[in-house]
Amino acid sequence: MSLSLLSNTYLEEISNKIRAKPVPWEGYQRAELVTAEELALIKRVDRQPKSRIESVLLSEGGTYALLYLSLLKKLQRVDTMQYLLVLIADALADHEERIPLFTRTSQVDPDLPYTPLLKALDTSDEFVQLKAAQILTILLSAESTTLPPRQSDAFVDTLFKFIQSGSANKLNVAVQCLESLLARPQFRQAAWKIPPLIHALVDILKKNSGPQMNYQVGFCIWLLTFEQNIAEQINKKYDIVAKLIEVVQAAVKEKVVRVVVATFRNLVVKAPSQNLPAMLVCQLLPFSKNLATRKWTDEDILEDIKFVKEELTTRFESLTTYDEYTSELESGHLSWTPVHESDEFWKENAIRLNEKDHEQLKKLVTLLKESEDPTVLAVAAHDVGQYIRHYERGRKIVADLGGKARIMQLLSHQNPDVRYRALLSVQTIVSQPWLSA
């Protein structure tokens, strides 16, 4: 990949200043940190015009790739590290054919090219950190071999810390790096092993940081969903379907729609049973029908929209009302859909909440305990009351699961509808003597 794909105005401005700064190369030689041969080589490109440097690299690119990385490995002064990183980046800019010159330095020194660059990430200087991250990303995105997990995990963890730092420059560079790195399965799995990183990406979407950042983060999530294990778990762990639907509903840029719909397609293809129910609950079917009627300049968008719409339609047509209900429970997005207030539904299905060791009832009580959404709490309190009303022996089961105690707590909830639904549930719970399960 080209360095131009990892652009940052801040880094470009600082790089221009660094190119003009003198570095005490002769002092390094007197201190025996640089050899006479290394000094002669570096002086040929030190603060020279771009055309002169390009001429040298054209004939001796491999020699200079090794020189830059070797000097970076042994020289620790921040201003010198800055200068060497700029030289490396300049050599790679618009010259993807030079990437192998740097990756092949491992044949001379097994620590190269990655160890000095990874070490640079640990410095306190922001420019050094970000420039090293850029260069690492360029080399790793083109590399066919895998890094030792210790190194790949450390790099991804550093990018996560960049995102968390509060620095706009670090956030910008980290997300760009992830866009490139996550094309490789090794880095998808490395990212997946850091749950706070996935949370951080989702939080960026929640903040609606603008079309460009939404696209970049959406692109990262799309890449992650190419992994089977991630596609199976990402919605359950991070509620990503509902968040992406919000993003695409508010999107003003076609590329944001494209990447979100492509993510939905991945989720359906890789893990339909885990994701289709949540998509139906979040009303993706009517929204996808709406998207299908719009004009798109990118034909891939329409193809993906039609695919998702057809899969959702097939799933919807095969659902019973009980399937709809369990899909809601699974998604965690309870709302006042017709099944909740249908006496006929509860007469027929209350007892089914006991199947598989009360699997669905446990999910309902878990939502009652853990959700912070007033609508979910109100609906869950209502449903517990309906379950007991139509299955009296359920009183003890609900109490044993902690549902009764939680509903009593909700009597003092700040939301009036939650208090009201909890009160109706309590009345049902205490209206008749307790029966054994």
C-alpha positions in Angstrom: 0.0 0.0 0.0 1.1 3.6 -0.5 1.9 6.0 2.3 -0.5 8.4 0.7 -3.3 6.2 1.9 -2.2 6.9 5.5 -2.3 10.6 5.3 -2.4 13.0 8.3 -1.9 16.8 8.0 -0.2 17.1 11.4 2.4 14.5 10.5 3.0 16.1 7.1 3.6 19.5 8.7 6.0 18.2 11.3 7.8 16.1 8.7 8.5 19.3 6.7 10.2 20.9 9.7 12.2 17.8 10.6 13.7 17.5 7.1 15.4 20.8 7.6 16.9 20.1 11.0 20.6 19.2 11.3 21.5 15.8 13.0 24.9 15.5 14.7 26.1 12.6 12.6 29.8 13.4 13.1 29.2 13.4 16.9 27.6 10.0 16.7 30.7 8.7 14.9 33.0 10.2 17.5 30.9 8.4 20.1 31.4 5.3 18.1 27.6 4.9 17.6 27.9 5.3 13.9 30.6 3.7 11.7 32.6 5.7 9.1 30.8 3.8 6.4 27.4 4.6 7.8 28.4 8.3 8.1 29.5 8.4 4.5 26.2 6.9 3.4 23.9 9.1 5.5 25.7 12.3 4.4 24.8 11.5 0.8 21.1 12.0 1.6 21.2 14.2 4.7 19.2 17.4 4.0 19.5 16.9 0.2 16.9 17.8 -2.4 14.3 15.2 -3.1 15.6 14.6 -6.6 19.1 13.9 -5.2 17.8 11.4 -2.6 15.6 9.7 -5.2 18.7 9.2 -7.5 20.6 7.6 -4.7 17.7 5.3 -3.7 17.2 4.3 -7.3 20.6 2.7 -7.5 21.2 1.8 -3.8 17.7 1.3 -2.3 18.5 -1.9 -0.5 21.6 -0.4 1.1 19.7 2.6 2.4 16.8 0.6 3.7 19.2 -1.4 5.8 21.0 1.8 6.9 17.9 3.6 8.0 16.6 0.7 10.0 20.0 -0.1 11.5 20.5 3.5 12.7 16.9 3.6 14.1 17.7 0.4 16.1 20.8 1.9 17.8 20.2 5.7 18.0 17.8 6.7 20.8 17.7 10.5 20.6 14.1 11.6 19.8 15.1 14.2 17.1 17.3 11.6 15.4 14.5 9.0 15.5 12.2 11.6 14.0 14.6 12.2 11.2 15.2 8.6 10.4 11.4 7.8 10.4 10.9 10.7 7.9 13.7 9.3 5.7 12.0 5.9 5.7 8.6 7.3 5.0 9.9 9.4 2.2 11.6 6.4 0.6 8.3 4.5 0.7 6.0 7.4 -0.4 4.6 6.5 -3.8 7.1 3.7 -4.1 5.4 0.4 -3.1 8.1 -1.4 -5.0 10.5 -0.4 -2.3 8.6 -2.2 0.5 10.5 -5.5 -0.1 13.8 -3.6 0.3 12.8 -2.9 3.9 11.2 -6.3 4.7 14.2 -8.2 3.3 16.5 -6.5 5.8 15.6 -9.4 8.1 18.0 -11.5 6.1 20.9 -9.4 7.4 19.5 -8.7 11.0 16.6 -10.8 12.4 15.5 -7.8 14.5 14.7 -5.8 11.3 12.5 -4.3 10.1 10.0 -4.6 12.9 11.8 -4.5 16.3 13.1 -0.9 16.1 9.7 0.3 14.7 7.8 -1.4 17.5 10.2 0.0 20.0 9.6 3.5 18.6 5.9 3.1 19.6 6.9 3.1 23.2 8.6 6.5 23.1 6.9 9.6 24.7 7.1 11.6 21.5 3.8 11.6 19.6 5.4 12.2 16.2 7.7 9.2 16.6 4.8 7.0 17.8 2.6 7.9 14.9 5.2 7.9 12.2 6.4 4.4 13.3 2.8 3.2 13.3 2.3 4.5 9.8 5.5 2.7 8.5 4.7 -0.5 10.4 1.3 -0.6 8.8 2.7 -0.1 5.3 5.2 -2.9 5.7 2.8 -5.3 7.4 0.0 -4.7 4.9 2.3 -5.8 2.2 4.0 -8.7 4.1 2.9 -12.2 3.3 4.5 -13.8 6.4 2.9 -13.6 9.8 4.3 -11.7 12.7 4.9 -13.5 16.0 1.6 -13.1 18.0 3.4 -11.2 20.7 4.4 -8.5 18.2 1.1 -8.3 16.3 -0.9 -8.2 19.6 1.4 -5.5 21.0 1.0 -3.3 17.9 -2.8 -3.6 17.9 -2.9 -2.9 21.6 -0.9 0.3 20.9 -3.4 1.4 18.3 -6.1 0.8 20.9 -4.3 3.1 23.3 -4.0 5.7 20.6 -7.8 5.6 20.1 -8.3 6.0 23.9 -5.7 8.8 24.3 -8.0 11.7 23.6 -5.7 12.9 20.9 -7.4 13.6 17.6 -4.2 12.9 15.7 -3.7 9.5 17.4 -7.3 8.6 16.7 -7.1 9.5 13.1 -3.8 7.6 12.5 -4.9 4.5 14.6 -8.2 4.1 12.6 -6.4 4.5 9.3 -3.8 1.8 10.4 -6.6 -0.6 11.4 -8.3 -0.1 8.1 -5.2 -1.5 6.4 -4.2 -4.1 9.0 -7.6 -5.7 9.4 -7.4 -6.9 5.8 -5.1 -9.6 7.3 -6.8 -12.4 9.3 -4.0 -12.3 11.8 -4.8 -8.8 12.8 -8.5 -9.4 12.8 -8.0 -12.0 15.5 -5.5 -9.8 17.3 -8.1 -7.0 17.5 -10.9 -9.4 18.5 -8.8 -10.4 21.5 -9.0 -6.8 22.8 -12.7 -6.3 23.7 -12.2 -2.7 24.8 -10.9 -1.9 21.3 -14.1 -3.2 19.7 -16.1 -1.2 22.3 -14.0 1.9 21.4 -14.8 1.5 17.7 -18.6 1.1 18.5 -18.4 4.2 20.7 -17.0 6.2 17.8 -20.1 5.2 15.8 -22.3 6.1 18.8 -20.8 9.6 18.9 -21.5 10.1 15.2 -18.1 11.6 14.5 -18.9 12.5 10.9 -19.3 10.7 7.6 -15.5 10.1 7.0 -14.9 8.6 10.5 -18.1 6.6 10.3 -17.0 5.2 7.0 -13.5 4.3 8.3 -14.8 2.6 11.5 -17.5 0.9 9.5 -14.8 -0.4 7.1 -12.9 -1.8 10.1 -16.0 -3.6 11.3 -16.7 -4.9 7.8 -13.3 -6.4 7.7 -13.7 -8.0 11.1 -16.9 -9.8 10.0 -15.0 -11.8 7.4 -13.9 -14.0 10.3 -16.4 -16.8 11.2 -16.0 -16.6 14.9 -16.3 -12.8 14.9 -19.4 -12.8 12.7 -21.0 -15.3 15.1 -20.4 -13.2 18.2 -20.1 -9.5 17.4 -23.7 -8.7 17.6 -24.4 -10.6 20.8 -21.4 -8.9 22.5 -21.6 -5.4 21.0 -25.1 -5.0 19.7 -23.6 -4.0 16.4 -26.7 -4.5 14.2 -28.8 -1.9 16.0 -25.8 0.6 15.9 -25.1 0.1 12.2 -28.8 0.5 11.4 -28.7 3.9 13.2 -25.6 4.9 11.2 -27.0 3.9 7.8 -30.3 5.7 8.6 -28.5 8.9 9.3 -25.9 8.5 6.5 -25.5 11.3 3.9 -22.6 9.7 2.0 -23.2 6.7 -0.2 -19.9 5.1 0.8 -21.2 4.9 4.4 -24.3 3.0 3.2 -22.1 0.8 1.1 -19.8 -0.4 3.9 -22.7 -0.9 6.4 -24.8 -2.9 3.9 -21.7 -5.0 3.0 -21.2 -5.7 6.7 -24.9 -6.9 7.0 -24.3 -9.2 4.1 -21.2 -10.7 5.8 -23.1 -11.2 9.0 -26.0 -13.0 7.1 -23.6 -15.1 5.0 -21.3 -16.1 7.8 -23.7 -16.5 10.7 -27.4 -16.2 9.7 -28.9 -17.9 12.8 -27.0 -15.5 15.1 -27.7 -12.3 13.2 -31.0 -12.5 11.2 -33.2 -12.5 14.3 -31.6 -9.3 15.6 -31.9 -7.7 12.1 -35.7 -8.5 12.1 -36.2 -7.1 15.6 -34.4 -3.9 14.7 -36.7 -3.5 11.7 -34.0 -3.9 9.0 -36.4 -5.6 6.7 -38.7 -2.6 6.0 -35.6 -0.3 6.0 -33.9 -2.6 3.4 -37.0 -2.4 1.3 -36.8 1.4 1.4 -33.1 1.3 0.5 -33.9 -1.0 -2.5 -36.1 1.8 -4.0 -33.3 4.4 -4.0 -30.9 5.3 -6.8 -27.3 4.2 -6.2 -24.2 5.0 -8.3 -22.5 1.9 -7.0 -24.2 -1.3 -8.3 -22.7 -3.4 -5.4 -24.8 -1.5 -2.9 -28.0 -2.5 -4.6 -26.9 -6.1 -5.0 -26.0 -6.3 -1.3 -29.3 -4.6 -0.3 -31.3 -7.1 -2.4 -29.5 -10.0 -0.9 -30.1 -8.9 2.7 -33.7 -8.1 1.9 -34.4 -11.5 0.4 -32.7 -13.3 3.3 -34.7 -11.3 5.8 -38.0 -11.8 3.9 -37.4 -15.6 3.8 -36.7 -15.7 7.5 -39.7 -13.5 8.4 -42.1 -15.6 6.4 -41.1 -18.7 8.2 -41.4 -17.2 11.7 -44.2 -18.0 14.1 -45.2 -15.4 16.7 -43.2 -17.4 19.3 -40.2 -17.2 17.0 -40.6 -13.5 16.8 -40.8 -13.3 20.6 -37.6 -15.4 21.2 -35.8 -13.3 18.5 -36.6 -10.2 20.5 -35.3 -11.8 23.7 -32.2 -12.9 22.0 -31.5 -9.4 20.6 -32.2 -7.7 23.9 -34.3 -5.1 22.1 -37.7 -5.6 23.7 -40.3 -3.1 22.5 -44.1 -2.9 22.5 -44.7 -5.3 19.5 -48.1 -6.9 19.3 -47.1 -10.2 20.9 -46.4 -8.7 24.3 -50.0 -7.5 24.8 -51.8 -10.4 23.2 -53.7 -12.6 25.7 -53.9 -15.2 23.0 -50.1 -15.3 22.6 -49.6 -15.7 26.4 -52.3 -18.4 26.7 -50.6 -20.5 24.0 -46.9 -19.7 24.8 -46.4 -18.8 28.5 -45.5 -22.5 29.4 -43.0 -22.6 26.5 -40.7 -20.2 28.4 -40.0 -23.3 30.6 -38.5 -25.3 27.8 -34.8 -26.3 27.8 -34.5 -25.6 31.6 -36.4 -22.3 31.4 -34.0 -20.9 28.8 -36.2 -18.1 27.5 -37.5 -17.2 31.0 -33.8 -16.8 32.1 -33.1 -14.5 29.2 -36.2 -12.4 30.1 -35.1 -12.1 33.8 -31.5 -11.3 32.7 -32.8 -8.4 30.7 -34.9 -7.3 33.7 -31.7 -7.3 35.8 -29.1 -5.9 33.4 -30.8 -3.6 30.9 -30.7 0.2 31.4 -33.3 0.9 28.7 -36.6 2.0 30.2 -38.6 0.5 27.4 -36.9 -2.9 27.7 -37.4 -2.8 31.5 -41.1 -1.9 31.2 -41.7 -4.6 28.6 -39.8 -7.2 30.6 -41.7 -6.4 33.8 -44.9 -6.7 31.8 -43.9 -10.1 30.3 -42.9 -11.6 33.7 -46.4 -10.6 34.9 -48.0 -12.2 31.9 -45.9 -15.4 32.3 -47.1 -15.8 35.9 -50.7 -14.9 35.1 -50.8 -17.7 32.6 -48.6 -20.1 34.4 -49.2 -19.8 38.2 -46.4 -22.1 39.2 -44.0 -19.7 37.5 -44.1 -17.5 40.6 -41.6 -19.6 42.5 -39.4 -20.0 39.4 -39.3 -16.2 38.8 -38.5 -15.7 42.5 -35.7 -18.3 42.4 -34.2 -16.5 39.4 -34.2 -13.2 41.2 -37.0 -11.7 39.0 -39.3 -10.9 41.9 -36.7 -9.0 43.8 -35.7 -7.1 40.7 -39.3 -6.1 40.0 -39.7 -4.9 43.5 -36.7 -2.6 43.0 -38.2 -1.3 39.8 -41.2 0.1 41.8 -38.9 3.0 42.6 -37.4 3.4 39.1 -37.2 7.0 37.8 -39.2 6.2 34.7 -43.0 6.3 35.3 -43.8 3.6 32.8 -41.3 1.2 34.3 -42.8 1.9 37.8 -46.3 1.3 36.4 -45.4 -2.0 34.7 -43.5 -3.2 37.8 -46.6 -2.4 40.0 -48.9 -4.4 37.7 -46.4 -7.3 37.8 -46.2 -7.2 41.6 -50.0 -7.3 41.8 -50.0 -10.4 39.7 -47.2 -12.0 41.7 -48.9 -11.4 45.1 -52.5 -11.9 43.9 -52.6 -15.6 44.8 -50.8 -17.9 47.3 -47.4 -19.1 46.2 -47.5 -22.5 44.5 -44.6 -24.9 44.3 -43.0 -25.3 40.9 
